[in-house]
Amino acid sequence: MNIMSEAAVEETLANRVAEEQAPVKMLCRNVSVHYGADQALYDVDLDVGEHQVTALIGPSGCGKSTFLRCLNRMNDTIDICKVSGDIRLDGEDIYSPSIDVVELRANVGMVFQKPNPFPKSIYENVAYGPRIHGLASSKAEFDEIVEKSLTRAGLFEEVKDRLQSPGTGLSGGQQQRLCIARAIAVGPQVILMDEPCSALDPIATARVEELIDELRQKYTIVIVTHSMQQAARVSQRTAMFHLGKLVEEGATDKMFTNPDDQRTQDYITGRFG
Amino acid sequence: MSDVTTTPGLVSGTTQPKRDIGIKKRYAAERRFKLYGLLAISIGILFLLLLMWSVISKGYTAFQQTAINLPITFSEDIIDPKKERATNPQVLMMANYPRLARDGLLAELGIDPTDKKNRKLVRAAGKMVSAGSRVQLRELVVADPSLIGKTIPVWVLASGDVDSAFKGQVDLSVEEKRRKISDQQVAWMNQLAEDGTLVKRFNTGLFTFGASSRPETAGVGVAIIGSLYMMLIVLVLALPIGVAASIYLEEFAPKNRWTDMIEVNINNLAAVPSIVFGLLGLAVFINFAGLPRSASLVGGLVLTLMTLPTIIIATRAALKAVPPSIRAAALGVGASRTQMVFHHVLPLAAPGILTGTIIGLAQALGETAPLLLIGMVAFVVGYPSSPMDPATALPVQIFMWANEAERGFVERTSGAIIILLGFLAVMNITAILLRRRFERRW
């Protein structure tokens, strides 16, 4: 078993508070996921620090995306998927019956691997979330939210003259930033990103990475990535998954220079995975 | 680079023996397959052309009808000999209008109807004018009683036999006794045609008349209204029920044995012979629910049952075709499942749903067998004013005309088929245009 002991968790938390002064935003204990008879995640304990970027790395099929999708209950949409364990957002159990999944997703936004703007106008893509949550009522308020979100996503200057043209007509990198704008328009506290740059070229990737670093000021970010360089560049903490288990978790600097686990060492140096 | 070419060992001087990897055979197989494909398509097109040619060549004449321009004298002696129309309005309804038309024709031909010697000629001439002139002239007089006593030119329909003969559909070389039009009548016909009083005109009656035993006054008017009512009922019932059922099954229902069974049964339902639906309609809607026979309401309900599986299958396919990433995106910003479906999935699936619906409607429009069982194969002369009134449907009208013996009905059968095919073509083209118009790419 590779679960971290309670003592280790406490030690990690103590380190974190000491090193980075980051309170825990999301706390996960003993998270296991089953797809029917197959177990995809084994007792994962992981904490996400506020205003930090936490990178989840590991070879394909190791369960990092599954874990990410537990954090805003996107796994609920899969009938055979069963999640057990304890996941808390600001101390509140997100799987408790008193929590509404819609409200949770308004607080924990998500950006997907492939840019998936709605086949609607750029404006409508961003305004959709605030509209269904009733965050604005007048046209002026919506305009403000749209402009603010697009600006924060670093897209406003590029699209301000064609807000009414379809979002699907943008380039891949622009589409992904539109999706980020769409996620932050709802005013979430946490943004989950599932390999947000895997479908982008290096220039667009650099642009999105810059953006992630800026967004850290306001939001807590969890990002799944296959690129070691990306994890090293954007994240403060890194968690390494392998075969459904959390192998190791720690400050990114330490993980990439002096990992405790041999598998982490092998993976980040490209010896497997 | 350069030393590669100059190094003798690397120059492929010793050509490797050519391997036989069956290239020729493979290409031959491909050519053969293409040929088979072309052959299959050609046969299909050939049969389609044959069908179109046979229907159109037989049916196009149905869109023309021979009419005679006659000076009709609305003689008071014939219409109202007892001069009691002021007190008894029935008189105008009962009057002998065909005689007015006959006398008009006799005047045109210069035959004196009062001369006893001409009796045979008078009878022969009377048979040249359609008995439908009764209704036509009656309507003129009832609408404007001041016509009585006046003489005005009226286009009167020629009888079915004259119509057929004038269109060249009657073999005049046959012995006179064995055909329905005499030499005398043919002579008159040719004489009137030369004068320009007997001509072929566009057959509006084909679209407006109801059922009739005389081909010249038979039309698909009632059938079109009946079919229209049924299509409306199918659209109003099958579209919402079908779409709601598909959305539930596709987006909300848990995937378990029950929903699997429902899915299998819906697919099976689509393959149930339509006549079975007719029996079901007869048992449930007419015998049990007590709805009237021959009514387009019952026809519409039966066709709704038949169309539902088609619409459900098409809608589910359209919903399945919406990429999961759109669903994830909607859920990701915190939309509820219902919002996800109605804001994003359904609009994207709409073109597919519309296409499926229109194709389902087209199928229903052409359906005959179940309608026979619920009594829509009826002789309905008057327009149905509501879906509860007796009516027929286009394909049923075709079926009934195909059973008629008279020459005039042969062309009308094909003519009605052309009308039905026209409606179907319009519906299918609409489906294609809608799909093109609303199709989105992502």
Interface residues (C-beta under 8 A of the other chain):
Chain A: N72 M74 T77 D79 V102 E103 R105 A106 G109 M110 V111 F112 K114 N116 P117 F118 P119 Y128 G129 I132 H133 T168 C179 R182 A183 A185 V186
Chain B: P254 K255 P323 S325 I326 R327 A328 A329 A330 L331 G332 V333 G334 A335 S336 Q339 H343 H344 L348 R440 R441 W442
